[in-house]
Amino acid sequence: MRNFLTNKEKEKQVQEDPESIFYYESYLDHYEKGHTDSRFSRISPLFLFLFILPAIFIFLLKTIPSTGIYFKIGLVLFLEISTWIMDLWICRALRNKNIILLWLIEIPLVLLIFFSLYLTF
């Protein structure tokens, strides 16, 4: 079973029912029609936390030297990748339509990650 439509099928389907849920608009079609999204449409707490996390680790490396350096570097890499994957997954699940719900879901996750870092170090 095909999961995409040819150009003729798209045109036929749009003519029959312009608001059909089966019309899959490609990214190129989307931007050719002038529907450009702003660069800041996907700002979320986890996305912002990705940029703050290295600063937190540098601070924790300087202040609390109780664990090994290799453990800390491995932990920061693991947290960066897993936080990025969680952010992409949640944003795609909500399709960036409900920004308030996105923030209400992600803020507790950021606090949980920060609290677990505090307990780890």
SEPAFI-927678 format. One record per residue (C-alpha): x, y, z. Coordinates in pm, 1 decimal. Layout:
REM SEPAFI-927678
> X Y Z $
...
This chain:
REM SEPAFI-927678
> 0.0 0.0 0.0 $
> 133.8 340.2 -96.9 $
> 144.6 610.2 163.8 $
> 194.4 898.6 -77.7 $
> -6.8 1055.9 -357.1 $
> 103.5 1142.9 -708.4 $
> 53.0 1496.8 -838.1 $
> -252.1 1395.6 -1042.7 $
> -408.3 1222.1 -743.3 $
> -342.7 1531.0 -529.4 $
> -504.3 1762.1 -782.6 $
> -806.1 1531.9 -820.4 $
> -850.5 1498.1 -447.3 $
> -816.3 1872.2 -385.0 $
> -1076.3 1942.4 -652.9 $
> -1317.2 1691.5 -499.5 $
> -1264.2 1785.1 -136.7 $
> -1018.9 2066.8 -58.6 $
> -1030.2 1999.0 314.4 $
> -973.6 1625.1 287.0 $
> -767.4 1463.7 559.2 $
> -606.8 1234.3 303.9 $
> -427.1 1512.0 119.7 $
> -63.3 1499.5 221.2 $
> 106.8 1827.3 145.1 $
> 480.7 1795.0 105.1 $
> 720.9 2040.9 261.7 $
> 807.2 2185.6 -78.5 $
> 438.9 2240.4 -161.9 $
> 396.5 2404.0 177.2 $
> 677.9 2654.9 124.6 $
> 596.0 2718.2 -242.1 $
> 255.1 2842.9 -133.7 $
> 416.3 3097.8 96.2 $
> 342.8 2928.2 429.6 $
> 675.5 3000.7 588.1 $
> 695.8 2939.4 959.0 $
> 906.0 3156.4 1182.3 $
> 1229.5 3017.3 1317.5 $
> 1108.6 3058.2 1671.6 $
> 784.4 2865.6 1636.9 $
> 931.9 2559.1 1807.6 $
> 1077.9 2708.7 2123.3 $
> 1005.5 2482.2 2415.4 $
> 1146.3 2434.1 2766.3 $
> 1343.5 2122.9 2667.7 $
> 1487.0 2302.9 2365.1 $
> 1600.7 2591.3 2586.1 $
> 1734.3 2344.2 2844.0 $
> 1959.7 2193.2 2575.4 $
> 2152.8 2520.5 2564.4 $
> 2158.7 2570.1 2942.5 $
> 2265.2 2212.5 3024.2 $
> 2635.9 2255.3 2931.8 $
> 2656.6 2564.7 3154.1 $
> 2503.5 2368.1 3441.5 $
> 2761.1 2092.4 3393.0 $
> 3051.4 2336.5 3386.2 $
> 2925.1 2485.5 3712.1 $
> 2884.6 2140.5 3869.6 $
> 3230.7 2032.0 3749.6 $
> 3389.7 2333.4 3919.2 $
> 3196.6 2323.1 4245.2 $
> 3143.3 1953.5 4322.9 $
> 3444.1 1733.4 4236.0 $
> 3309.2 1414.0 4394.7 $
> 3261.3 1189.2 4088.5 $
> 3488.1 1102.3 3798.0 $
> 3529.8 1331.5 3500.0 $
> 3449.6 1054.8 3249.0 $
> 3122.1 983.2 3424.3 $
> 3026.7 1350.3 3408.3 $
> 3113.2 1381.4 3037.5 $
> 2918.2 1063.9 2958.7 $
> 2624.6 1191.3 3160.0 $
> 2614.0 1526.7 2981.6 $
> 2626.5 1356.5 2640.0 $
> 2351.7 1113.6 2739.4 $
> 2131.8 1392.7 2876.1 $
> 2183.9 1614.8 2570.3 $
> 2084.9 1340.3 2326.0 $
> 1794.5 1203.5 2527.9 $
> 1656.9 1553.3 2599.5 $
> 1675.3 1640.6 2231.6 $
> 1493.0 1319.1 2135.0 $
> 1223.3 1380.3 2399.4 $
> 1175.3 1735.8 2275.1 $
> 1136.9 1624.5 1913.2 $
> 899.8 1344.7 2012.1 $
> 672.4 1565.9 2221.8 $
> 669.9 1849.0 1965.1 $
> 579.2 1611.0 1684.3 $
> 315.8 1438.2 1894.3 $
> 146.3 1770.9 1963.2 $
> 232.6 1903.3 1614.3 $
> 313.4 2245.1 1762.3 $
> -56.6 2331.7 1769.4 $
> -104.9 2366.1 2142.1 $
> 193.4 2557.7 2277.2 $
> 50.0 2591.7 2629.2 $
> 7.3 2215.3 2663.2 $
> 359.0 2167.3 2527.5 $
> 500.4 2395.3 2796.9 $
> 288.3 2232.1 3069.7 $
> 425.1 1890.1 2972.9 $
> 788.8 1991.8 2930.6 $
> 841.4 2217.3 3233.7 $
> 801.4 1927.3 3482.7 $
> 1042.8 1721.6 3269.9 $
> 1303.0 1997.8 3287.5 $
> 1258.4 2025.6 3663.9 $
> 1288.6 1646.5 3699.4 $
> 1611.7 1640.5 3497.4 $
> 1753.5 1932.0 3696.0 $
> 1659.3 1771.3 4028.6 $
> 1816.1 1439.5 3922.4 $
> 2135.8 1624.5 3830.0 $
> 2139.0 1782.8 4174.0 $
> 2106.6 1438.2 4334.5 $
> 2369.8 1282.5 4104.6 $
> 2639.2 1535.5 4187.1 $
